[in-house]
């Protein structure tokens, strides 16, 4: 049978199974859809969002724009095209919608006219635009775009004879940041701010200098000035954590610096009355984690003050209310993402829970929201039973309504694992630690199930009560899955997150093991059926755990850091770690870096271990995974190395790789699972 016919036959039998209530299955991943970047019109008449899905033949995520009324009616696709569409942005009056769409030559800015439904391409750009922002009058669009620079030339090569097949020219760089995971080599150049007429025409560069100008672009009410964040210091390459708020005159190109301190200041948003600038930032204390605070200053940069001091949580996604009396924003609290309003005197009023669901693989934070002039909010809502759907918070009642059900045709016919929140005390200092337990579908409390610990990455991140395809697949295979937020996780305040400063891995290990013991005491975990896995920082923790004890029957260590000395000097973000993670550079603090390297414990490991890594991973390079694999082979410990071709650090960015990751993990664990 031909491959395509065989695939169709498999899919036919698979979809027949959809008529029955069955556990979540591998190919269900390709059926999943989710909402991202919802944008509600100024008058709350329409919501446009990006509908994400997976192309089973091309093995990638694709997204097109859809429209819907806030009451859930008139749900329709924006255009008839099938190209990737993104970044929808309403004009100030809501009569037009600008967005970015892919073409054969690259991404361009398009315009949609609401009254007529007409669509037109309004740019012809050499590189993809980002950070679209409308001028107050609706006559111009600002955006950020790369401007190329020439690479350094050290030697002039002789001219190649006609028809000769010489080797490619060497790639030469003199930049600190020259490659990025998932992107590879970064060609020389800088992002600059441009403006283009809203009805099409020439794009004009208004920023200058060899600096990057990215992120939020916000216009002054009179349309003469754009506010942005950047690092324009002479030492910007090495002072990479720092950024300031600037203004640029769109006619003269004059740039003014409005903030001056050591630390990141970014995301400027101008109040509707033009009097204030809100932005996010903090004074850098040089530590592992700091809460991002909401600041407000006068339009000229004076009167800088923090208004979110009473909220010990990091803020994101700033939007002014229509009266300039306060701002809408989002934050994570105890593994759940919230939307709130804050007044200029710091009073916080929570408006919605459960924002997220745009991280399909694992239950990380994410998602976004937007607001209309009357205060109606559209946002991505997720629960453990579904990925991001579109939800609306009414301006009058403040009630939340979920208005889409993109996955009903799939998940209504799947039995998912029940997700249960658990709290327990750390044996180290009696801190409260939060985690979640996911039970297999149709769980029977009288039966004994294998218990799988799934450690999150970061480590300065958080898991939560959100949908996770990977964890549901583990549960469907008969495992009780436990995922905790040990110390160092976000959403519990600055002090909790910073407990890993010069102490990672540290007592976060105890927090995880205390969770295992808590579940054993509850009778849902059993000492002879413990397993562990995790990726990135979760891989570090998994390797650390089997180096510290032999309680686990088997482990899968995915994309770990095994040696902080080699990782720090090889990874794409090699410049990131000194002082904020460990004191000094590796050659200045060899003992300290080695002390926290899991490879230092490899002589203790007796646990059968699968090691997994993407072959194009630049964040935790394959050489890190191989150090663990080679050490275990030399010690004759049961091990296997799984290398995913073409995968970067985000192994699961391709649906088939997500399936491969889970399938290989389960295959290894099954070898050591009791019948």
N, C-alpha and C positions, 0 to 999 in steps of 0.2 A: 504494500500500500504506500502511495506517495506521502511524504511528510505532512503536507498541508491537509490531506484527507484524513490522515491518522490523527492529527491534532483536532480536526473538527469532530471526529468520532469520539475522541476522549471528552471534548467539551460537551458533546450531546449527552453522553451518559452522565457527565458531571451535573449538567443543568437539570436533568430528570430528577436527580437527587435533591434539587432545591424544593421539590414539592413536599418533602418530608422534613420534620424537625430533626436536624442532625447537628453535631458539633461543628464549629468553625474549622474549615479545611484549607489546605495550601492554596488551591486555585482561587479561593474566595478573595485572596489578596488582590487579584486583578480586577475583581468586581467592585472593590471599595471606591467610593467617591467622597469628597469632602469639600467644604466651603472655605475659601480664603479671601482676605482683603475685601470685606463688604464695605460699600460706600453708599450711604444714604443721601438722597438729594436734599438740598437746603430746605425745601418746603415739605420734606418727608413724603413726597409723592411716589417715589420709586427707590428701590435698592438695587444696585448693581453689585455683583460679586463674581469672583473667579471660581468656576466649578472645576475641581481637579479630579482626574481619573487616571487610569493606567492603560496604556496601549499594550495588549498582550503580544502583538506581533513585533513591535519595535522595542518592547521591554523598557518603557520609560513613562514618566509622569507627563501628562498633557493637561492644559488648562484653557478653557474658553470662558468668555464673559456671558453671564445671564442676567436677566432683569426680573424683578418681582415687586408687587405692591406690598407695603408693610402688613397688610391683612392676609397675605399669602396668595392672593389672586393674581391672574394674568402673568403666570410664570412662563417666561419665554427666553429663547436664546437671543443675544444682542445682534449677532451677525450671522450670515449664512456660511462664513468661512470656517475652515477646520484648522487654520494656523494657530499657534500659541498666542494667546492674548493675556495681557496683564496690566497692572497699574492703572485702573480706572480712576478718573478724577473729575468730579462735577464742576462745571463753571459756576461762578458766584450766583448767577440767577437760576441755575438748574436747567437752562435751555439746551446745553450741550454737554457732551461727555468726551474728554480726551482720554486716550488709552494707548498702550504700546502693543504692537503686533509684529510677529515674525514675518519676514519675507525671505526670498531666496538670497537677497543681498545682505540681509541682516535686519535687525529690529528698527522700526520706524514709529513715529507718532501719528495716530489716526484721530479723526474727529467724527463723533456721532451726533446728529441733530435730532433731538427728541421729537419735535413736532412732525417732521417728515420721515424720520427713520433712515435718512440718507447717511452714508459713511464715506469718508474720503481720507486718503493719505496726505498729510500736510508737510512732511519733511522728506529730505533725501540726505541722510546722515552717514558719515564714514564709520561711526561706531554706535553701539546701542545706547539709548538715552536712559536716564534713571532720575528719580526724585522730581517727578513732574509737579509743577505748582502754578496755579492760575494767578494772573494779576487781578487786583480788585475790580477793575473795569471789565475784565473778561476779554481784553484785546490782545493779551500776550500770554505765552507760557514760558516759564523758566524750567530748566532741567540741567542735569550734570552729565558730562560726557568726557570720555578719554581723549586726550590730545597726545599724539605720538612724539617720542623723542628718539634720537639716534643712539644706538648702543656704542660704547667706547670701541675704538679701533687701536690696537697696539702695534700691529704689523701690517704692512702692505704686501699682499701676495702677488706673485707674478701672474700675468694674464693667462688664463686657461686656453690651451689650443682648441681650435674649433672642433667640436664633436667629441672632445675628451670627456671621460666620465670620472671626474675627481671626487674625492670625499667632500661632504658638506663643510662649509666654513665653520670654524669654532664659534661657540656661543660664549660671549664675554659679558661679564657683569661686574660692576663695582658698587652695587647697591646692597644695603643691609637686608631689605626685604625683596627678594627676587623670585620666590616661588611660593605657591599656596596650594594646600591640599585640595584636591578636587578640581583644580585649575591648572596646575603644573607651572611651567615657566611663565613669569609675568613679563611681557614685553615692556621696554622702557616707555614711560609716558606719565602724564598727570591728568587727573580729573579736573575739569574746569566748569564753571557755570556759564550757561548760554541762555539767550532769550530768542524766541521765534514768534512772529505774528500768529494769532490764533486762527486766522484764515489761510495760513500757509505763507511761505516765503523763505528768505535767507535766515539761517541761524547765526546769531552774533555772539561771540565770546566776550564776556564782561569781566571775568576774573583773570589774574595774571600771576606770574611767578612759578617757580618750580616747586609747587606744593599741591597736595590733593585737596579738592573742594568737593566733599561728598555729603550725603545725609540730607536732613530736612532743609528746605528752602522756603522762607517766609517773607512775604511782601509787606512793605509799609502801606498804610491805607491810601496814600496818594500815588502809589505805583512808581515812586522814584528810586526806591531802595529795596535791596534784597538782603535778608539776614541769614547767616549760615554759620557753620562751625568748621574749623580747620586747625591744623598745627602749622603755623607759618614762621616758627622759630628757626634760627640758623641750624640748630642741633636737632631738627625734627626727626631725623631717622633714628636717633638714639633715645630721644625723649618721647618715645612713641605713645606713652600713656597720656600725654598731655594734649589738650585741645582748648581753644578759646572760641568765644562768639565774636563774629565780625559783621560789619555791614559793608555793602558795596553799592555805589551809585551806578545805576544801569546806564547812565549817559556818559559819565566821565571815567568810570572804572575805579574811582577813588575808594580805597579800602581802609576802614577804621576798625581798630581792635577795641572791644567793649568789656572784655573780662581779662583779668591778669592774675593768674594764680597757678600753682603747681597741682595739676589734676585735670581730669576730663570735664569740659563744659560743652554740651552739645544739644541738638534738637531744639533750636530756638523757634518759638511760635509767638507771633505778634497778636496782642489783644485786638478785638474788633474796633475799639475806640482809639487805637493807635498809641496808647499811653505806656503800655508795659510789654516787656518781653519775658515770657516764661521759658525756662530751659532746665535741663537735667545735668547734674554733676556732683562733684565732691572734692574737697581738699585732700590730696593724696597723702595718706599716712604711711605709705610703704608697708602694706600688710596683704595677707592673702585675699581678703574680701572686704569690701566696703559697700554700704547701702547707697544706691543712687538716689539723690535727694532732689526735690522739686524746688527750683529757685525762681524768683521774680525780680526784675530790675526795671528801672525806668528806661524809656526808649533811647536815652543817651548813654546808658550804661551805669548811671548813678543809682543809689538806693538798693544795692544788691542784698537780698535776704532769702533765707530758706523758709518756706511755708509748710513743709511736710515734716518738720522736726519731731512732731509727736507720733509719727508713723514710722516704726522701726522696720520698714520694708522698702525694697527698691521700687522706684516708679518707672513707668514707661508710657508711651503713646499719649502725649499731651494734646488736648483739644480745648480751646477756650469756649466757655458758654457765650451765648449771643449778647448778654448784657455786660460782658467783661468783668463779671463779679467773681469768677472762679474758673476752674478747669476740670474737665473730665480726664481721668487717667486710669491705668491698670496697674495691678500689683499682684504678687503671689503671696498667699498666706497659708501655711501648713499644707502645702502640696495642692492648693487650689487657686486658680487665677480669678481675680475679682476686677470689677469695674466700679469706679467711685467718682464722686465729685468732691472737690476741695475748694473752700472759700479762700479769699485772699488773707484772711486771718487764721487759716489753718484748720478750720473745722471740716472733718471728713465724713461724708455720707455715702455708705456703700449702696450701689444700685443693682449689681448683678453678680452672681457666682458662675463658676463653671465655664469661663472662657477658655478655649483651647481646642484640641482635637486635630491640629494640623501636623502633628508628628505621628504618622501612622504606625511606625514600627514599635516604638516604646512610649510609655506614658509621660513624656516630657511636657513642660510648659510650652505655650505658644499661643497662636491666635491673635485676633485684632478686632477693633471696633471702630465705628464712626458715629457722629451725631448730627442731627438736623438742627435748624435754628430754634425749633420749639423744644428741644431737649430729648426728642425721640432718639433711641440708640439702636443701632444694628450691630450684632456681634456674632462671632463664631462660638457656638456652644457645644460642649462635649460632655458626655458621661462615659463610664466604663463600658456601657452597652452600645455606644455609637461614636464614630468620628465626628468632626465638626459639621454641624448643621447651622443654618441661619436662624437667629433668634432676634426678637425685637423687644426692647423695653419701652413701654408706653410713657410718653411725657407726662400724662395726667395721672394715671393710676400707679405708675412705677411697676406694674406687673410685667413679667416676662412671658412671651409667647414664642414657641418654636414653630417656625412657619415653613420649613422644608423637612423632607424625609427622604433624602437621596438614597439611603441604603435600606429602605423598608423592604424592597423586593428581595433583598438578600438576607438581612438580619432577622426579619420576621420568620424566617424558615431555618434559623440556626439557633442552637442552644449554646449560649455563651457561659463561660465560667463566672460564678458569682464572685464579686469583689467585696472584701470586708476590710474595714479600717481597724488597725490595732495600735495600741499605745502600750509602752512598757518603760521601765526605768533602766538607765545605764548603770552598770555595776561600777563604773569609774567614779561618777560624781552625782548619781541619782537624778540626772537630767531626764526629762521626758523625751522619749524617742518615738517617732511615728513611722508606721509601715503599713503595708497592705498585703492581705492574703487573698489569692485567687484560687478558688476550688475548681476541680474538674467538673464539666457539665454532668448533671444528674449525680452529684456527689452523694455518697452513702457514708454517714458518720460511723457506721459499724465496720467499714472496710479500712484497710491499711494502705495508704498511698505513699509513693516516693515524694520527697520534699525538696524543691529546687529553689535555691537562693539566687535572685537575679539582681546584681549590683549595678547601680546607675553610674553613668559617666560624669565627667566634669573635672574634678569632683564638686566644683562650685556650681551645682545645678540642682534640680529637684524632680523626682517622680511624684505622681499624684493620682487622684481618682479620675483618670482619663482613659480613653480607649487605647488598647495596645494589641495590634495584630500578633506580634511575636509572643506575648505572654498568653494570649488566648490560644495560640497554637500549642504552646507547652501544656496548658491546662487540658486542651482537647486530647493530648496524648496521655493523659492520666496523671499528671503531676500537680501537686499543690505547689503553687508558686508564691514565694515571699519576696517582696521588694521593699526595702527600708530606705528611709532618709536619715542616715547617720550624721553625726556632727560634721560640719563643712557644707551641708546642703543649704541651699537658699530657701527662703520663705519662712525662716524662723528668727530673723533678726541678724544684725551685724556681728554680735559677739559669738553666736552659734556658728556662723559661717567662717569666722576668723579663727576658730579653734584649731584649724589645720596649719596655721602659720608656723613655718619651721618645724612642722610636726605631722608630716604626711608621707606615707600612711602612719597613723598614730592610734589614738583611742577610737577613731572611727571603726577600726577593726573590732574593738570590744563592743561597740554599739551594735554592729551586725551580728556578732556571735550571741550577744544578749538577746537579740530578737529570735535567733534560732532556739535558744534555751526556753524563751517564753512560749514559743509554739510547741515545743516538746512538752512543757508543763500543761499546756492546754489540750494535749492529746492529739494534735493534728500533724505533728512531726514525730519521727521516730529515729533514734540514734543510729540504727543500722541501715537507714535509707535516706541519707543526706547527700545532696548534690549541690554544686555551685557553678555559676557562670556569670559573665558580665563582659562588657566591652569598653575599651579605652580606660578611663579611670576605674570602671567596673572590672576591666581585665587586670588592672593593677591590684585592686582589692582581692580579686579571686586568687591571683598568684600569691599575694601576701597571706591570705587565709590558709592555703595549703602548705605554705612555708612555716606557718605558726602552729598548725595542728594537723593531725591525720584522721579527723573525724568524718571526712567526706569520702563517699564511695568512688566518685569520679568528678572531674572538673573540666570545664571548657573555658580556656583563657583566650579571649578575643582581643586583638589589636592592643596589647599591653605596652606599657613602659616597663622594662625590666632593669634598666641601668640608667639612672638619671644623668650620669656623666656623658655617656654616648648619646642619649636622647637629646639632651640640652644643646649639644653642638652639631646635631645632624638634622633635626626636624625643621620644618618650614618656619615655625615660630621660636627658633632657637634663642632669640633675643628677649624672650618674654619672662624667663623664670628667675633670674638672679635677683636676690633681695626680696622680691615679693613672695617667693616660694621658699627659698633657702638663702642664707646670707652669702653674698659674694658669688663669683663665678666658680665653675667646677675646679679649676686649677688653684683657686684660692681657698677652697673649702672641700677638698677631696673627701675627707672622712665624713663630713656632713652629708654630702650627696650620696656617698656609698651607703651610709647608715640607713637611708630610706629607700634604697634600691631593692626591689624584690629578688633580684639575682643573688643578693647576699645571703638569702635564706634557702637557696636551691638545694643545698646539701641536706636539708631536712625533709624535702618533699618525698613522700611515698605514694601519693595519690595518683592514679592513672589520669593523665592529662592530655586533652586535645588542645593544640595551639592553633589559632586561626588569625589570618591577617589578609588585608587587601594588598595585592602586589604593587599597586600604585599609591600606597599610603605614604604621605609625606608628613603627617602629624605624629604618628607613632610608627616609624618606618619598619619595614619587614625585618631589618637587622635586629630590632628589639625582640620580636617574636622568635626569631631564630636562636637568639641567645638562650631562651628558655628551652626550646626544643632540643638544641644541641647539647645543653647541659644534662637534660633528662636522658637523652640517648646515651651519653657517656656514662651516666650512672645506671643505665639499664632499667630505668623506670618506664612503665608502659606509657607510650606517647605516640602521637601522630601530628604531623603538620599539615594544615589545610590552607592553601594559598588561593585567594579568589582572583582570577585574572581580570585586569582592567579596573579593579575596585580601588577607590581611594579610602580615606578613613571612614566615610559614610558608606560602609559596605551595603547597607540596605537601601541605598538611593535608587537602585534598580530593583523592581519587584522580584525578578527571578533570583537576585542575590539575597534578598531578604528570605525567600523560601529556602535557598541553598544553605544559608547560615543556620536557620532553624532546623532543617532536615539533618544537616551534619551534626549539630549539637545533640539532637535527640538520638541519632544513630549511635553516637559515642556513649551517651548515658545509658542507653538500653543494654549495652554490653555488661553493665555492672548493676543493673536493676534486678531486684529479686522478683521471681515469677509470682 
